[in-house]
Structure formats: C-alpha cells, structure tokens
C-alpha cells in the first residue's frame, strides 16, 4: 500500500468520525433547529452532482468517504423534514408537515373566570 492510499484511508476515517457526534446528537435529540433547509438541500444536491466525478475515479478511500457524506447528508435532510417544529394555524390548531390540520389538544384546566361564569 503506498503512502497516498494510506493517507486517504486515514483521513477518510477521521472525517467520518468527525461527523458521527453530529449524527448521533441529531438522532438522539431530534433537534435540528440549528440547521437550515436551504443548506441541507444544497448539500444534498452538491453531493449528488459530485457523485458523477467521484464514482468515475478508481475505487478507493474517496468512494467510502463520499458514500458516507451522501448517507449522512441525506439522513440530516430526512430528519430535518421529519422532526421540524409544527406550525400553528390562526385558530390554534396544529399543522403537521403535510399541512393537515390536527385537532387542538383539550385544555387541562378551566380558568377562574370560566369557572365563575359556569357557577353563576
């Protein structure tokens, strides 16, 4: 094995290890609020286009590294879309990711004013 291949394999492992904490935290907390949809979409588009170049090269560490980036960026985009906060409609109902209206959860307590109105 020549030095360039060894350096490529070592750096590939280091780059992949540097991404793991981000992926684990995103999977564990499901909080991707610090990421933007535009950045994640652009990253995935760039990775797809770059794939034409990478996979035209002879098989080597770059294939593994780029494959890892493809999977990691696709996962981050999928998790961002799946776990993003839900929007609220004007009437207080919750809109899910597909913009379907789900009912407002029932109130847990009655306000004092409402309780007084029902007593009188």
N, C-alpha and C positions, 0 to 999 in steps of 0.2 A: 504494500500500500504506500503510495507516495505521499509526501507532506501536504500537498494541496487537498487531497481527498481526506486525509486525517483532520486537517484544519476545518474543512467543510463539515465533516461529521460532528466534530466537537462544537463548532459554532451553531450548528443546527440544534443540537441537544440543549445548548444554553438558551437560544432564542425560544424554543418550545417551553423550556422550564420557566422562562420569564413570563409567559402568557398564562401558565397554569393558575397562579393565585387569582388573577382577574376572572378566569372562567369558573373557578371554584366559588369565589365570592358571589358572582352573578347567579350561579345555580343555587347556592345556599340561601341568599337573601332575597332573590328575585327583585332586587332594587337596581334598575338600570337607568335611574333618573339622571345620572351624570353623563349619559351618552345621548347623542342626537341621532334622530332618524336619518337626516341627510348624510351624516358622516358614515353611518353603518351601511347605508345603501351605496354610497360612493365607494367605500372599501370593498364591498362585495362585487360591484361592477368592475372595479380595477383588478381584483383578483381573478375574475373570470377572463378578462381580456389578457392578462399577463399569463394565464394558463397556456395560451397558444404558444407563447415563447418558451416557457419552462418545459413543457412536455415535448417540445421539438429537440431539446437537448438530450444527450445520452443520460440514461438513468444514473442517479447519484443522490447525494445528500440533499441537493436542491429540490428534488422531487418530493422527498419526505417533508422538507420544511414548507414548501409551497402547499402541499396537501394539508398539512397541519393548519396553515393560515386559512385555507379555503374552508375547512371544517369549523375552525374557531370563529371566523367572521360570520359564517352562516348561522352558527349557534347563537351568537350575540344578537344578530338581527332577529332571529326567530324568537328568542327570549324577550327582546325589547318589545316586539309586537304583541307577544302573549301576555306579558306581565305589566304593560304600561297602565298608569292610573286611568280609571274610568271617568269619563266626562259626566257632568250633571246637566240635565235639561233645565229649562226655566221653571218647570213645575216641581223640581226637586227629585224627579225620577232619575235613575242611573242609566246611562247609555253604555252598553258594553262595546267591545272592539268592533263588532259588526254593526253598530249603531241600532241595535234593537233595544227597545225600552223594556226595562225590568221594573217591577213594582217597588215603590219606596218601602223600606222596612218599617214595621209598625213602631210607634213611639213606645218607649219603655216606661214612661211615667206621664202623668197628667199634670199640667201646670196648675199652680194655685188658683190662678184666675179662672181657668176652665173648670176646676173642681167647685169653686164658689158659684159659678154660673149654673152648674148642673144641680146644686143643692137648693138654690132658691127657686 
